Amino acid sequence: MSQPAQPARERILGTAFRLFYAHGPRGVGVDTVIAESGVAKATLYKHFPRKDDLVLAYLDRVDQIWFGQLRAAARAAGDDPREQLVGMFDALASAARREGYHGCAFINTAAESDTGSDVHSRTVEHKNVVRAWVTDLARRAGAAEPDLLARQLTLLLDGGLAAGVLDADPAAAAAAKATARMLVQAACAPA
């Protein structure tokens, strides 16, 4: 018995996800997404009236995956918020080892989108949501300046994501995690 066909919207989004992550949204035309997803042009435009709508749906999916991986890595580190702040860097190590790794989809998309556009705004929103979550963890960890620690750690995450692309050295994630541990220890009161 064969499996039911994937709904058209999911086929389109799955294809866009693969292509946009590998080549950037600007590097992939709508006609390529249509051809590779096997849908009619009218079907794509029914679900995504503008290419930006498709890019935004792609970013939403990336957000669910990446933010989910960060939270799961933090939870896996245990109940101590200090350990969770360091543990989230295990998501960075996992991401950088993945076949076809191309860094942070949000940074990559922001670099090719116009400031103030819906797409650029969505990339900024993602970074702000992640930083707010890290700020909350830093507050619960007893950081003297939770906003500062969150900014430092998210900059370190972004740098680690970029280093994974630039030099493809798995040691970059380990170095980022070690640096995160030093930052957390310096910023948070001992237990």
C-alpha positions as CSV (number, residue, x, y, z in Angstrom):
1,M,0.0,0.0,0.0
2,S,1.5,3.3,-1.0
3,Q,1.6,6.3,1.3
4,P,-0.7,9.2,0.6
5,A,0.8,12.1,-1.3
6,Q,2.0,15.0,0.8
7,P,-0.4,18.0,0.6
8,A,0.7,20.6,-2.0
9,R,1.5,23.3,0.6
10,E,3.8,21.0,2.5
11,R,5.5,19.8,-0.8
12,I,6.1,23.5,-1.7
13,L,7.3,24.4,1.7
14,G,9.6,21.4,2.0
15,T,11.1,22.1,-1.4
16,A,11.6,25.8,-0.6
17,F,13.1,24.9,2.8
18,R,15.7,22.7,1.1
19,L,16.5,25.1,-1.7
20,F,16.4,28.3,0.3
21,Y,18.7,26.9,3.0
22,A,21.2,25.7,0.4
23,H,21.1,28.7,-2.0
24,G,19.4,31.5,-0.1
25,P,15.9,32.8,-1.0
26,R,17.2,35.3,-3.4
27,G,19.2,32.5,-5.2
28,V,16.1,30.4,-5.9
29,G,13.4,31.4,-8.3
30,V,9.7,30.6,-7.9
31,D,9.9,28.5,-11.1
32,T,12.5,26.3,-9.6
33,V,10.4,25.7,-6.5
34,I,7.4,24.9,-8.7
35,A,9.4,22.5,-10.9
36,E,11.0,20.7,-7.9
37,S,7.9,20.5,-5.8
38,G,5.8,19.2,-8.7
39,V,2.9,21.6,-8.3
40,A,1.3,24.0,-10.8
41,K,2.1,27.7,-10.7
42,A,-1.5,28.5,-9.7
43,T,-1.2,26.0,-6.8
44,L,2.0,27.7,-5.5
45,Y,0.4,31.2,-5.7
46,K,-2.8,29.9,-4.1
47,H,-0.8,29.0,-1.0
48,F,1.9,31.7,-1.2
49,P,0.6,34.8,-3.2
50,R,4.1,36.4,-3.0
51,K,7.5,34.9,-2.9
52,D,8.0,36.8,0.4
53,D,5.1,34.8,1.8
54,L,7.0,31.6,1.0
55,V,10.2,33.0,2.5
56,L,8.3,33.9,5.6
57,A,6.8,30.4,5.9
58,Y,10.3,29.0,5.4
59,L,11.6,31.2,8.2
60,D,8.8,30.1,10.5
61,R,9.7,26.5,9.9
62,V,13.4,27.2,10.5
63,D,12.4,29.0,13.7
64,Q,10.4,26.0,15.0
65,I,13.3,23.7,14.3
66,W,16.3,25.8,15.5
67,F,14.6,27.3,18.5
68,G,13.3,23.8,19.4
69,Q,16.8,22.5,19.2
70,L,18.2,25.2,21.4
71,R,15.5,24.6,24.0
72,A,16.0,20.8,23.9
73,A,19.7,21.2,24.3
74,A,19.2,23.5,27.3
75,R,16.7,21.1,28.9
76,A,19.1,18.2,28.3
77,A,21.7,20.0,30.4
78,G,19.5,19.6,33.5
79,D,17.4,21.8,35.7
80,D,20.1,24.4,36.6
81,P,19.6,27.5,34.5
82,R,23.4,28.1,34.5
83,E,23.9,24.7,33.0
84,Q,21.1,25.3,30.5
85,L,22.8,28.5,29.3
86,V,25.9,26.4,28.5
87,G,24.0,23.3,27.4
88,M,22.2,25.2,24.6
89,F,25.5,25.3,22.8
90,D,25.2,21.5,22.2
91,A,22.6,22.5,19.6
92,L,25.3,24.5,17.8
93,A,27.6,21.5,17.7
94,S,24.8,19.3,16.3
95,A,23.9,21.8,13.7
96,A,27.4,22.3,12.5
97,R,27.9,18.6,12.0
98,R,24.9,18.2,9.8
99,E,25.3,17.3,6.1
100,G,24.7,20.4,4.0
101,Y,25.2,22.8,6.9
102,H,25.1,26.4,5.6
103,G,25.0,28.4,8.9
104,C,22.2,30.4,10.3
105,A,19.2,30.7,7.9
106,F,18.2,33.9,9.6
107,I,21.5,35.6,9.2
108,N,21.8,34.4,5.7
109,T,18.3,35.6,4.8
110,A,18.8,38.9,6.5
111,A,22.0,39.5,4.5
112,E,20.1,39.3,1.3
113,S,16.9,41.1,2.2
114,D,16.1,44.8,2.3
115,T,16.1,46.4,5.8
116,G,12.5,47.1,6.8
117,S,11.0,44.4,4.6
118,D,8.7,41.8,6.0
119,V,11.4,39.2,5.5
120,H,14.1,41.2,7.2
121,S,11.8,42.1,10.1
122,R,11.1,38.3,10.6
123,T,14.8,37.6,10.9
124,V,15.2,40.4,13.5
125,E,12.1,39.1,15.4
126,H,13.6,35.6,15.6
127,K,16.9,36.9,17.0
128,N,14.9,39.0,19.5
129,V,12.8,36.1,20.7
130,V,15.9,33.9,21.1
131,R,17.6,36.7,23.1
132,A,14.5,37.2,25.3
133,W,14.5,33.5,26.1
134,V,18.2,33.5,26.9
135,T,17.7,36.7,29.0
136,D,15.0,34.8,31.0
137,L,17.4,31.9,31.6
138,A,20.2,34.3,32.6
139,R,17.8,36.0,35.1
140,R,16.9,32.6,36.6
141,A,20.6,31.7,36.7
142,G,21.2,34.8,38.9
143,A,23.2,36.9,36.4
144,A,24.0,40.3,37.7
145,E,23.2,41.7,34.2
146,P,20.9,39.2,32.5
147,D,20.4,41.4,29.4
148,L,24.2,41.7,28.9
149,L,24.8,38.0,29.4
150,A,22.1,37.2,26.9
151,R,23.5,39.5,24.3
152,Q,27.0,38.0,24.9
153,L,25.7,34.4,24.6
154,T,23.6,35.0,21.5
155,L,26.5,36.8,19.8
156,L,28.6,33.8,20.6
157,L,25.9,31.5,19.2
158,D,25.8,33.5,16.0
159,G,29.6,33.6,15.7
160,G,29.6,29.8,16.2
161,L,27.0,29.4,13.5
162,A,29.1,31.5,11.1
163,A,32.4,29.7,12.1
164,G,30.8,26.4,11.3
165,V,30.3,27.6,7.7
166,L,33.6,29.4,7.3
167,D,36.0,26.8,8.5
168,A,33.8,23.7,9.0
169,D,35.8,22.9,12.1
170,P,33.8,21.1,14.8
171,A,36.2,22.6,17.3
172,A,34.5,26.0,16.8
173,A,31.3,24.7,18.6
174,A,33.4,23.3,21.5
175,A,35.3,26.6,21.8
176,A,32.0,28.5,21.8
177,K,30.6,26.3,24.6
178,A,33.8,26.6,26.7
179,T,33.6,30.4,26.3
180,A,29.9,30.3,27.2
181,R,30.8,28.5,30.4
182,M,33.3,31.2,31.3
183,L,30.8,33.9,30.6
184,V,28.1,32.3,32.7
185,Q,30.5,31.6,35.6
186,A,31.6,35.2,35.6
187,A,28.1,36.7,35.3
188,C,26.2,34.4,37.7
189,A,26.5,34.0,41.4
190,P,27.7,30.6,42.5
191,A,24.9,28.1,43.5
